[in-house]
Amino acid sequence: MKHLNKLLFFFFIQILFFNSILFAQDSLLTPQDAVKYAIENNYGVTISKNNIEIGSINNNWANAGAIPLVSATANKVIGINNLQQRLSNGTVTNKNGNKTRNFNAGVAVNWRIFDGFKMVATKRRLEELERNGEYAFRKNLNETVYNVITSYYNIVTLNEQLKATQEQIVLYTDRYNLAQRRFEIGTGAKYEVLEAQVDLNEQQSNLLSLQNSIAVAKSSLNNLIGKKPDTAYKVIDTIMIQQLPPFADAQNKIEKENPDILLANSNLLILMQSKKEINSARLPSVTLNGFYNFVRSSNGAGFTLLNQTYGPSGSVGLTVPLFSGVLVKKQLAVTDIQIKNQGLTIAQIKNDLQTTLTNAYLNYNNSLKAIELEKNNLVLATENIYIATERYKKLNITSVELRQIQISYNDAKNRLYNALFQAKVAETGIALLTGDIANL
């Protein structure tokens, strides 16, 4: 057993040494670097950016139907016919294999100059769709940055927990060695040795679990920032908490800057323009048509051997809708309901965001109080564990008491790291709600 314990301890030291070499070789990835890489390489962000370009391309008067259509046509027909013709003056013509040639060509211009204001409504809808794409991009970008920041600081927290576990292993190893020596000289019990060994094994298992969690978390962060899953890097070892703006300022900023509200308002404007497009079907439309035609026809026999015409022509068309089977009325009724629902959706989004903001501020302030409390607890626990270890060496306390003090010390550290992480998550969430997350 003693030989096995020495082997396990040696193996643990080797792991620490190997990890230290790996970390020394890895480059440092700061939170700012992670956000920068995500903006440049994240697939979802890139797709959203491309959608903005699509909206910009589609936003033109041609798609709105305000540009005239110009088309050119040409047609040539050659035929061989048998001709039998009797004219009123008594002339009779009979000819087999009579060749006919017909050729016509032309240019036509069609321009709807008035369509019940549909083209104006369509153009405004296309403009709003372009802005809609920009809001969707901002929403996607902000959410990506939020995920990057929270994932990054999750790794920082796991690293600190890993360090705490490594420290615990050293403490538990000392306790095991002390229990072993006390047992060997007859001042300690066997169960104290076994209990110390079990606790040490548990911490070593926790170490392996944390190492795996860190590897998984880094792989997930690499996916967010567009890197290969196995890309190695180091992260910073501190979590800095920034001061939040006043609650009222954050509330006002949500109304003006939150992408969810901007996107919902944009969708409402799109529906309103769609209603105008539908309503245009009730109004008259005016179309200008212009033509330039060339027609040539030749016959090998018959009354007309050659006929040729060419020149411009034009027309004005007026269409007045009289009855559409109440189709327009039904479409407008559906659109009115959609507009009403969108208004309710906006109200729900605003209420949800205000609730989320309130909860985030509560979590943030509670985390700040917990951080101060746990910092003080950690100072006390650090002093307590030193005193307890010395008392255990002098046989003044039992191994059970020392174990409980070691657990309390480890819990104090973990509570501090978790409080720091929760404060950072709340801070980042508030920045996401107010649209300021890109400034973190």
TIVO-35152 format. One record per residue (C-alpha): x, y, z; residue in one letter. Coordinates in nm, 2 decimals. Last residue first. Layout:
N
<rogu <X; Y; Z>; A>
...
END
This chain:
440
<rogu <-1.69; 4.44; -2.33>; L>
<rogu <-1.79; 4.69; -2.60>; N>
<rogu <-1.95; 4.43; -2.83>; A>
<rogu <-2.19; 4.35; -2.54>; I>
<rogu <-2.34; 4.70; -2.54>; D>
<rogu <-2.67; 4.61; -2.70>; G>
<rogu <-2.87; 4.67; -2.38>; T>
<rogu <-2.98; 4.31; -2.34>; L>
<rogu <-2.64; 4.16; -2.43>; L>
<rogu <-2.46; 4.40; -2.19>; A>
<rogu <-2.70; 4.28; -1.92>; I>
<rogu <-2.61; 3.92; -2.00>; G>
<rogu <-2.24; 3.99; -1.98>; T>
<rogu <-2.27; 4.14; -1.64>; E>
<rogu <-2.49; 3.85; -1.52>; A>
<rogu <-2.24; 3.60; -1.66>; V>
<rogu <-1.95; 3.79; -1.50>; K>
<rogu <-2.13; 3.79; -1.16>; A>
<rogu <-2.20; 3.42; -1.20>; Q>
<rogu <-1.83; 3.35; -1.27>; F>
<rogu <-1.71; 3.55; -0.97>; L>
<rogu <-1.96; 3.38; -0.75>; A>
<rogu <-1.85; 3.04; -0.88>; N>
<rogu <-1.49; 3.11; -0.82>; Y>
<rogu <-1.56; 3.23; -0.46>; L>
<rogu <-1.78; 2.93; -0.39>; R>
<rogu <-1.51; 2.70; -0.52>; N>
<rogu <-1.25; 2.85; -0.29>; K>
<rogu <-1.48; 2.83; 0.02>; A>
<rogu <-1.57; 2.47; -0.07>; D>
<rogu <-1.20; 2.37; -0.08>; N>
<rogu <-1.13; 2.53; 0.26>; Y>
<rogu <-1.45; 2.37; 0.41>; S>
<rogu <-1.34; 2.03; 0.28>; I>
<rogu <-0.99; 2.08; 0.44>; Q>
<rogu <-1.16; 2.17; 0.77>; I>
<rogu <-1.38; 1.87; 0.75>; Q>
<rogu <-1.08; 1.64; 0.69>; R>
<rogu <-0.89; 1.79; 0.98>; L>
<rogu <-1.19; 1.72; 1.21>; E>
<rogu <-1.22; 1.36; 1.09>; V>
<rogu <-0.84; 1.31; 1.12>; S>
<rogu <-0.87; 1.39; 1.48>; T>
<rogu <-0.75; 1.70; 1.66>; I>
<rogu <-0.47; 1.77; 1.92>; N>
<rogu <-0.24; 1.49; 1.80>; L>
<rogu <0.05; 1.73; 1.75>; K>
<rogu <0.06; 1.68; 1.38>; K>
<rogu <-0.32; 1.73; 1.38>; Y>
<rogu <-0.27; 2.06; 1.56>; R>
<rogu <-0.03; 2.18; 1.29>; E>
<rogu <-0.27; 2.08; 1.01>; T>
<rogu <-0.56; 2.25; 1.19>; A>
<rogu <-0.37; 2.58; 1.23>; I>
<rogu <-0.28; 2.59; 0.86>; Y>
<rogu <-0.63; 2.49; 0.77>; I>
<rogu <-0.78; 2.76; 0.98>; N>
<rogu <-0.56; 3.04; 0.84>; E>
<rogu <-0.67; 2.95; 0.48>; T>
<rogu <-1.03; 2.91; 0.59>; A>
<rogu <-1.03; 3.25; 0.75>; L>
<rogu <-0.89; 3.42; 0.44>; V>
<rogu <-1.12; 3.21; 0.22>; L>
<rogu <-1.42; 3.32; 0.42>; N>
<rogu <-1.33; 3.68; 0.38>; N>
<rogu <-1.31; 3.64; 0.00>; K>
<rogu <-1.63; 3.43; 0.02>; E>
<rogu <-1.82; 3.72; 0.17>; L>
<rogu <-1.69; 3.98; -0.07>; E>
<rogu <-1.77; 3.75; -0.37>; I>
<rogu <-2.11; 3.67; -0.23>; A>
<rogu <-2.21; 4.03; -0.20>; K>
<rogu <-2.10; 4.09; -0.56>; L>
<rogu <-2.29; 3.77; -0.67>; S>
<rogu <-2.61; 3.91; -0.51>; N>
<rogu <-2.57; 4.24; -0.70>; N>
<rogu <-2.52; 4.05; -1.03>; Y>
<rogu <-2.80; 3.81; -0.97>; N>
<rogu <-3.04; 4.08; -0.89>; L>
<rogu <-2.92; 4.29; -1.18>; Y>
<rogu <-2.97; 3.99; -1.41>; A>
<rogu <-3.31; 3.92; -1.27>; N>
<rogu <-3.43; 4.27; -1.35>; T>
<rogu <-3.28; 4.26; -1.70>; L>
<rogu <-3.45; 3.93; -1.77>; T>
<rogu <-3.79; 4.07; -1.65>; T>
<rogu <-3.74; 4.38; -1.86>; Q>
<rogu <-3.65; 4.16; -2.16>; L>
<rogu <-3.95; 3.94; -2.11>; D>
<rogu <-4.18; 4.25; -2.09>; N>
<rogu <-4.03; 4.40; -2.40>; K>
<rogu <-4.06; 4.07; -2.59>; I>
<rogu <-4.42; 4.03; -2.48>; Q>
<rogu <-4.51; 4.38; -2.60>; A>
<rogu <-4.34; 4.32; -2.93>; I>
<rogu <-4.52; 3.99; -2.97>; T>
<rogu <-4.85; 4.16; -2.90>; L>
<rogu <-4.79; 4.41; -3.17>; G>
<rogu <-4.69; 4.13; -3.40>; Q>
<rogu <-5.02; 3.96; -3.32>; N>
<rogu <-5.21; 4.27; -3.42>; K>
<rogu <-5.02; 4.30; -3.74>; I>
<rogu <-5.08; 3.93; -3.82>; Q>
<rogu <-5.45; 3.98; -3.75>; I>
<rogu <-5.46; 4.28; -3.98>; D>
<rogu <-5.28; 4.07; -4.25>; T>
<rogu <-5.55; 3.80; -4.23>; V>
<rogu <-5.82; 4.06; -4.27>; A>
<rogu <-5.64; 4.22; -4.56>; L>
<rogu <-5.61; 3.88; -4.74>; Q>
<rogu <-5.98; 3.82; -4.69>; K>
<rogu <-6.07; 4.16; -4.83>; K>
<rogu <-5.84; 4.11; -5.13>; V>
<rogu <-6.00; 3.77; -5.21>; L>
<rogu <-6.35; 3.91; -5.18>; V>
<rogu <-6.43; 3.73; -5.52>; G>
<rogu <-6.21; 3.98; -5.70>; S>
<rogu <-6.47; 4.21; -5.84>; F>
<rogu <-6.44; 4.54; -6.03>; L>
<rogu <-6.07; 4.61; -6.07>; P>
<rogu <-6.01; 4.90; -6.31>; V>
<rogu <-5.73; 4.85; -6.56>; T>
<rogu <-5.63; 5.13; -6.79>; L>
<rogu <-5.39; 5.07; -7.08>; G>
<rogu <-5.22; 5.34; -7.29>; V>
<rogu <-5.10; 5.25; -7.63>; S>
<rogu <-4.81; 5.30; -7.86>; G>
<rogu <-4.69; 5.25; -8.22>; S>
<rogu <-4.37; 5.28; -8.40>; P>
<rogu <-4.29; 5.19; -8.77>; G>
<rogu <-4.27; 4.91; -9.02>; Y>
<rogu <-4.47; 4.75; -9.29>; T>
<rogu <-4.39; 4.53; -9.59>; Q>
<rogu <-4.61; 4.34; -9.83>; N>
<rogu <-4.48; 4.17; -10.14>; L>
<rogu <-4.64; 3.95; -10.40>; L>
<rogu <-5.00; 4.03; -10.31>; T>
<rogu <-5.26; 3.89; -10.55>; F>
<rogu <-5.10; 3.55; -10.58>; G>
<rogu <-4.76; 3.40; -10.67>; A>
<rogu <-4.41; 3.36; -10.53>; G>
<rogu <-4.52; 3.53; -10.21>; N>
<rogu <-4.34; 3.78; -9.99>; S>
<rogu <-4.42; 3.91; -9.63>; S>
<rogu <-4.23; 4.17; -9.44>; R>
<rogu <-4.32; 4.31; -9.09>; V>
<rogu <-4.11; 4.55; -8.88>; F>
<rogu <-4.25; 4.66; -8.55>; N>
<rogu <-4.16; 4.94; -8.30>; Y>
<rogu <-4.38; 4.92; -7.99>; F>
<rogu <-4.47; 5.13; -7.68>; G>
<rogu <-4.70; 5.03; -7.40>; N>
<rogu <-4.79; 5.25; -7.11>; L>
<rogu <-4.98; 5.09; -6.82>; T>
<rogu <-5.22; 5.24; -6.57>; V>
<rogu <-5.36; 5.06; -6.27>; S>
<rogu <-5.69; 5.11; -6.09>; P>
<rogu <-5.72; 5.05; -5.71>; L>
<rogu <-5.84; 4.75; -5.52>; R>
<rogu <-5.52; 4.55; -5.58>; A>
<rogu <-5.33; 4.82; -5.41>; S>
<rogu <-5.47; 4.70; -5.08>; N>
<rogu <-5.24; 4.39; -5.09>; I>
<rogu <-4.94; 4.61; -5.13>; E>
<rogu <-5.05; 4.84; -4.85>; K>
<rogu <-5.09; 4.54; -4.63>; K>
<rogu <-4.74; 4.42; -4.71>; S>
<rogu <-4.61; 4.76; -4.61>; Q>
<rogu <-4.77; 4.72; -4.27>; M>
<rogu <-4.63; 4.36; -4.24>; L>
<rogu <-4.28; 4.49; -4.31>; I>
<rogu <-4.33; 4.76; -4.05>; L>
<rogu <-4.42; 4.50; -3.79>; L>
<rogu <-4.12; 4.29; -3.88>; N>
<rogu <-3.90; 4.59; -3.82>; S>
<rogu <-4.05; 4.65; -3.48>; N>
<rogu <-3.97; 4.28; -3.39>; A>
<rogu <-3.61; 4.32; -3.52>; L>
<rogu <-3.55; 4.64; -3.32>; L>
<rogu <-3.70; 4.48; -3.01>; I>
<rogu <-3.48; 4.17; -3.04>; D>
<rogu <-3.17; 4.38; -3.13>; P>
<rogu <-3.19; 4.58; -2.81>; N>
<rogu <-3.07; 4.93; -2.88>; E>
<rogu <-3.36; 5.18; -2.82>; K>
<rogu <-3.60; 5.02; -2.58>; E>
<rogu <-3.31; 4.82; -2.41>; I>
<rogu <-3.12; 5.15; -2.36>; K>
<rogu <-3.40; 5.29; -2.16>; N>
<rogu <-3.40; 5.00; -1.92>; Q>
<rogu <-3.02; 5.00; -1.89>; A>
<rogu <-3.04; 5.37; -1.80>; D>
<rogu <-3.30; 5.30; -1.53>; A>
<rogu <-3.09; 5.02; -1.38>; F>
<rogu <-2.78; 5.25; -1.34>; P>
<rogu <-2.49; 5.13; -1.55>; P>
<rogu <-2.30; 4.82; -1.43>; L>
<rogu <-1.95; 4.83; -1.28>; Q>
<rogu <-1.71; 4.58; -1.44>; Q>
<rogu <-1.60; 4.25; -1.28>; I>
<rogu <-1.25; 4.12; -1.37>; M>
<rogu <-1.22; 3.74; -1.37>; I>
<rogu <-0.86; 3.64; -1.33>; T>
<rogu <-0.64; 3.35; -1.46>; D>
<rogu <-0.62; 3.45; -1.83>; I>
<rogu <-0.66; 3.17; -2.08>; V>
<rogu <-0.40; 2.94; -2.24>; K>
<rogu <-0.42; 2.80; -2.59>; Y>
<rogu <-0.44; 2.47; -2.79>; A>
<rogu <-0.63; 2.42; -3.11>; T>
<rogu <-0.79; 2.07; -3.10>; D>
<rogu <-1.13; 2.18; -3.21>; P>
<rogu <-1.00; 2.37; -3.51>; K>
<rogu <-1.08; 2.74; -3.49>; K>
<rogu <-1.39; 2.93; -3.59>; G>
<rogu <-1.43; 3.14; -3.27>; I>
<rogu <-1.74; 2.95; -3.16>; L>
<rogu <-1.60; 2.61; -3.25>; N>
<rogu <-1.28; 2.68; -3.06>; N>
<rogu <-1.49; 2.77; -2.76>; L>
<rogu <-1.65; 2.43; -2.77>; S>
<rogu <-1.31; 2.26; -2.79>; S>
<rogu <-1.19; 2.46; -2.50>; K>
<rogu <-1.50; 2.36; -2.29>; A>
<rogu <-1.44; 1.99; -2.38>; V>
<rogu <-1.07; 2.01; -2.28>; A>
<rogu <-1.16; 2.20; -1.96>; I>
<rogu <-1.42; 1.94; -1.86>; S>
<rogu <-1.17; 1.66; -1.92>; N>
<rogu <-0.92; 1.82; -1.70>; Q>
<rogu <-1.19; 1.88; -1.44>; L>
<rogu <-1.29; 1.51; -1.44>; S>
<rogu <-0.93; 1.40; -1.41>; L>
<rogu <-0.87; 1.63; -1.11>; L>
<rogu <-1.19; 1.52; -0.95>; N>
<rogu <-1.07; 1.16; -0.97>; S>
<rogu <-0.74; 1.27; -0.80>; Q>
<rogu <-0.95; 1.44; -0.54>; Q>
<rogu <-1.15; 1.12; -0.48>; E>
<rogu <-0.83; 0.92; -0.45>; N>
<rogu <-0.70; 1.15; -0.19>; L>
<rogu <-1.02; 1.13; 0.01>; D>
<rogu <-1.01; 0.75; -0.01>; V>
<rogu <-0.65; 0.74; 0.10>; Q>
<rogu <-0.72; 0.98; 0.40>; A>
<rogu <-1.01; 0.75; 0.50>; E>
<rogu <-0.79; 0.44; 0.48>; L>
<rogu <-0.51; 0.60; 0.68>; V>
<rogu <-0.76; 0.72; 0.95>; E>
<rogu <-0.93; 0.38; 0.95>; Y>
<rogu <-0.59; 0.22; 1.05>; K>
<rogu <-0.58; 0.42; 1.37>; A>
<rogu <-0.31; 0.65; 1.49>; G>
<rogu <-0.05; 0.67; 1.77>; T>
<rogu <0.11; 0.33; 1.70>; G>
<rogu <0.43; 0.44; 1.53>; I>
<rogu <0.32; 0.31; 1.20>; E>
<rogu <-0.04; 0.45; 1.23>; F>
<rogu <0.10; 0.80; 1.31>; R>
<rogu <0.33; 0.77; 1.01>; R>
<rogu <0.04; 0.67; 0.78>; Q>
<rogu <-0.19; 0.94; 0.91>; A>
<rogu <0.08; 1.20; 0.86>; L>
<rogu <0.14; 1.07; 0.50>; N>
<rogu <-0.23; 1.07; 0.43>; Y>
<rogu <-0.27; 1.43; 0.56>; R>
<rogu <0.02; 1.55; 0.35>; D>
<rogu <-0.13; 1.38; 0.05>; T>
<rogu <-0.47; 1.54; 0.13>; Y>
<rogu <-0.30; 1.88; 0.14>; L>
<rogu <-0.12; 1.82; -0.19>; V>
<rogu <-0.43; 1.69; -0.35>; I>
<rogu <-0.62; 1.99; -0.22>; Q>
<rogu <-0.38; 2.22; -0.40>; E>
<rogu <-0.43; 2.03; -0.72>; Q>
<rogu <-0.80; 2.06; -0.66>; T>
<rogu <-0.77; 2.43; -0.61>; A>
<rogu <-0.57; 2.46; -0.93>; K>
<rogu <-0.83; 2.27; -1.12>; L>
<rogu <-1.10; 2.49; -0.97>; Q>
<rogu <-0.91; 2.79; -1.10>; E>
<rogu <-0.89; 2.63; -1.45>; N>
<rogu <-1.26; 2.55; -1.44>; L>
<rogu <-1.34; 2.92; -1.36>; T>
<rogu <-1.11; 3.04; -1.65>; V>
<rogu <-1.28; 2.79; -1.88>; I>
<rogu <-1.62; 2.92; -1.78>; N>
<rogu <-1.48; 3.26; -1.84>; Y>
<rogu <-1.42; 3.18; -2.21>; Y>
<rogu <-1.76; 3.01; -2.25>; S>
<rogu <-1.94; 3.31; -2.11>; T>
<rogu <-1.74; 3.55; -2.33>; I>
<rogu <-1.78; 3.34; -2.65>; V>
<rogu <-2.16; 3.28; -2.59>; N>
<rogu <-2.21; 3.65; -2.53>; Y>
<rogu <-2.01; 3.74; -2.84>; V>
<rogu <-2.22; 3.49; -3.05>; T>
<rogu <-2.54; 3.64; -2.90>; E>
<rogu <-2.43; 3.99; -3.00>; N>
<rogu <-2.33; 3.88; -3.35>; L>
<rogu <-2.66; 3.70; -3.41>; N>
<rogu <-2.87; 4.00; -3.29>; K>
<rogu <-2.66; 4.24; -3.49>; R>
<rogu <-2.70; 4.03; -3.80>; F>
<rogu <-3.07; 4.00; -3.75>; A>
<rogu <-3.09; 4.38; -3.71>; Y>
<rogu <-2.89; 4.43; -4.03>; E>
<rogu <-3.12; 4.18; -4.21>; G>
<rogu <-3.42; 4.37; -4.09>; N>
<rogu <-3.27; 4.69; -4.22>; R>
<rogu <-3.26; 4.53; -4.57>; E>
<rogu <-3.61; 4.40; -4.52>; L>
<rogu <-3.72; 4.75; -4.43>; E>
<rogu <-3.58; 4.88; -4.76>; E>
<rogu <-3.76; 4.60; -4.94>; L>
<rogu <-4.09; 4.69; -4.77>; R>
<rogu <-4.04; 5.05; -4.86>; R>
<rogu <-3.99; 4.95; -5.22>; K>
<rogu <-4.30; 4.73; -5.21>; T>
<rogu <-4.51; 5.01; -5.07>; A>
<rogu <-4.40; 5.24; -5.35>; V>
<rogu <-4.45; 4.98; -5.61>; M>
<rogu <-4.80; 4.90; -5.48>; K>
<rogu <-4.91; 5.27; -5.50>; F>
<rogu <-5.23; 5.16; -5.68>; G>
<rogu <-5.04; 5.03; -5.98>; D>
<rogu <-4.94; 5.35; -6.16>; F>
<rogu <-4.67; 5.39; -6.43>; I>
<rogu <-4.68; 5.03; -6.54>; R>
<rogu <-4.43; 5.03; -6.82>; W>
<rogu <-4.42; 4.79; -7.11>; N>
<rogu <-4.17; 4.86; -7.40>; V>
<rogu <-4.18; 4.64; -7.71>; A>
<rogu <-3.92; 4.61; -7.98>; V>
<rogu <-4.01; 4.44; -8.31>; G>
<rogu <-3.93; 4.18; -8.58>; A>
<rogu <-4.14; 4.02; -8.85>; N>
<rogu <-4.04; 3.80; -9.14>; F>
<rogu <-4.27; 3.60; -9.37>; N>
<rogu <-4.16; 3.41; -9.68>; R>
<rogu <-4.39; 3.22; -9.91>; T>
<rogu <-4.29; 2.98; -10.19>; K>
<rogu <-4.55; 2.84; -10.43>; N>
<rogu <-4.49; 2.48; -10.50>; G>
<rogu <-4.80; 2.43; -10.71>; N>
<rogu <-4.96; 2.73; -10.89>; K>
<rogu <-5.31; 2.79; -11.01>; N>
<rogu <-5.42; 3.15; -11.07>; T>
<rogu <-5.75; 3.26; -11.22>; V>
<rogu <-5.83; 3.62; -11.31>; T>
<rogu <-6.20; 3.68; -11.36>; G>
<rogu <-6.21; 4.03; -11.23>; N>
<rogu <-6.34; 3.91; -10.89>; S>
<rogu <-6.02; 3.70; -10.84>; L>
<rogu <-5.99; 3.32; -10.84>; R>
<rogu <-5.69; 3.17; -10.66>; Q>
<rogu <-5.55; 2.82; -10.63>; Q>
<rogu <-5.20; 2.81; -10.47>; L>
<rogu <-5.01; 2.50; -10.36>; N>
<rogu <-4.78; 2.60; -10.07>; N>
<rogu <-4.42; 2.60; -9.98>; I>
<rogu <-4.34; 2.79; -9.65>; G>
<rogu <-4.07; 3.00; -9.49>; I>
<rogu <-4.14; 3.17; -9.16>; V>
<rogu <-3.91; 3.42; -8.98>; K>
<rogu <-3.96; 3.56; -8.63>; N>
<rogu <-3.79; 3.83; -8.43>; A>
<rogu <-3.87; 3.97; -8.08>; T>
<rogu <-3.72; 4.23; -7.86>; A>
<rogu <-3.82; 4.31; -7.50>; S>
<rogu <-3.81; 4.61; -7.27>; V>
<rogu <-3.97; 4.62; -6.93>; L>
<rogu <-4.02; 4.95; -6.76>; P>
<rogu <-3.88; 5.00; -6.40>; I>
<rogu <-4.12; 5.05; -6.11>; A>
<rogu <-4.19; 4.69; -6.03>; G>
<rogu <-4.05; 4.69; -5.67>; A>
<rogu <-3.78; 4.45; -5.78>; N>
<rogu <-3.67; 4.70; -6.04>; A>
<rogu <-3.69; 4.98; -5.79>; W>
<rogu <-3.41; 4.83; -5.58>; N>
<rogu <-3.36; 4.66; -5.24>; N>
<rogu <-3.28; 4.30; -5.35>; N>
<rogu <-2.90; 4.36; -5.36>; I>
<rogu <-2.90; 4.52; -5.02>; S>
<rogu <-3.11; 4.24; -4.87>; G>
<rogu <-2.86; 3.98; -5.01>; I>
<rogu <-2.57; 4.18; -4.87>; E>
<rogu <-2.73; 4.17; -4.53>; I>
<rogu <-2.78; 3.80; -4.57>; N>
<rogu <-2.40; 3.76; -4.62>; N>
<rogu <-2.34; 3.92; -4.28>; K>
<rogu <-2.58; 3.67; -4.12>; S>
<rogu <-2.39; 3.39; -4.29>; I>
<rogu <-2.06; 3.52; -4.16>; T>
<rogu <-2.19; 3.55; -3.81>; V>
<rogu <-2.33; 3.20; -3.82>; G>
<rogu <-1.99; 3.06; -3.94>; Y>
<rogu <-1.78; 3.23; -3.68>; N>
<rogu <-1.45; 3.34; -3.84>; N>
<rogu <-1.41; 3.72; -3.82>; E>
<rogu <-1.65; 3.81; -3.54>; I>
<rogu <-1.55; 3.50; -3.35>; A>
<rogu <-1.18; 3.57; -3.39>; Y>
<rogu <-1.22; 3.92; -3.24>; K>
<rogu <-1.43; 3.79; -2.95>; V>
<rogu <-1.16; 3.54; -2.86>; A>
<rogu <-0.89; 3.80; -2.90>; D>
<rogu <-1.07; 4.03; -2.66>; Q>
<rogu <-1.12; 3.75; -2.41>; P>
<rogu <-0.74; 3.69; -2.42>; T>
<rogu <-0.59; 3.38; -2.57>; L>
<rogu <-0.24; 3.32; -2.45>; L>
<rogu <-0.02; 3.09; -2.66>; S>
<rogu <0.04; 2.73; -2.56>; D>
<rogu <0.39; 2.60; -2.50>; Q>
<rogu <0.41; 2.69; -2.14>; A>
<rogu <0.06; 2.54; -2.09>; F>
<rogu <0.19; 2.21; -2.24>; L>
<rogu <0.50; 2.21; -2.01>; I>
<rogu <0.29; 2.28; -1.70>; S>
<rogu <0.06; 2.00; -1.80>; N>
<rogu <0.35; 1.75; -1.82>; F>
<rogu <0.48; 1.87; -1.48>; F>
<rogu <0.13; 1.84; -1.32>; L>
<rogu <0.08; 1.50; -1.47>; I>
<rogu <0.43; 1.38; -1.35>; Q>
<rogu <0.35; 1.50; -1.00>; I>
<rogu <0.04; 1.29; -1.00>; F>
<rogu <0.23; 0.98; -1.12>; F>
<rogu <0.48; 1.03; -0.84>; F>
<rogu <0.19; 1.06; -0.59>; F>
<rogu <0.03; 0.74; -0.73>; L>
<rogu <0.37; 0.56; -0.71>; L>
<rogu <0.42; 0.67; -0.36>; K>
<rogu <0.07; 0.55; -0.27>; N>
<rogu <0.14; 0.21; -0.43>; L>
<rogu <0.46; 0.17; -0.23>; H>
<rogu <0.28; 0.24; 0.09>; K>
<rogu <0.00; 0.00; 0.00>; M>
END
